[in-house]
Amino acid sequence: MYDELTPLDIQKMQEEIDYRTLELRPKLIADVQEARAFGDLSENFEYKEAKRQKNRNDSRIRYLQRMIRTAKVVQLEKDGAGIGLFDHIRLVDEDGDEMEVQMVTTLRVDAEEGRISRQSPLGRALFGRRAGETVRVEVRPDYSYEVKILSVEKGQENNDIPIAQY
């Protein structure tokens, strides 16, 4: 499976890789060496924590590199009539509760902020649809629900939307 990302997503990931590789990694390696000098490694919390931080940084670098390597780069459609990436959508569910969501790439998902991915169940149901339509959201084979699209405000890619952390 691949992630659909924009050229800006790729650029932001590369900037984070560069920062983590060129600035953060040397500092973390120095922290490990400094903590190692404290003595007995079996009871050296500072050493274990420094190693954990270094390994976490290296893991994040590998994750971002894999995301870039396997990504499918998508271009934004400016004239699309249906819901597309970065559009703001106002919905009402079966219980009458209104919500607002924004369709984003998988790298920028944040459910608490109302940013959903096209690959999520709700995103799959909404993508390409129009205001006024009622769509069924298939969460699992035994559970689905309906939402009505109240309005769609066309959006554009915004550099201020952060990439997701782990």
C-alpha positions, 0 to 999 in steps of 0.5 A: 500500500502506498500513501498519496502525498503532495509535492509539499508533503514530500518536501516537508518530510525531506526537511525533517529528515535533513534536520534529524540527520544533520543537526539532531543525530550528532547531538544525540550521539554526543549525549550517548557518549557523554552518558556512557562515560558516567560508568556502570552501564547496567545502572546508568539511566542517563545512558539508557535514555540517551540511547532510547532518544537516539534510536527513536530519532533513527526510527523516525528518519527510516519511517520518513524515508520509507514514506517518501520512497513508497509515496504516490505523488498526487497533484491537486485538482483546482477545478474538481466539482466534487470533494477533493484534497484540502476541501472543508466539508460541513456534515450532519450525521444520522443523530443530527449532529453537525461536524466540520472536517477537512480532507488532507493527505495521510501525512497530515491527519489529525482527527482531533483537529478535524483533518481526515485522510482520503483513505479513512472510511469517512474520507473514502465515502466523501471523496468526489461527492457534492454538497446535498448528497447523503453518503453511507460510510462503511466502517467495517462489514458489520457497521456503517452509518450515513452522513449528509453533506451540507456544504463544501468549501474548496480549499488549497494546500496550506504549508501551516498544516503540520505533518503528523508525528508518532 
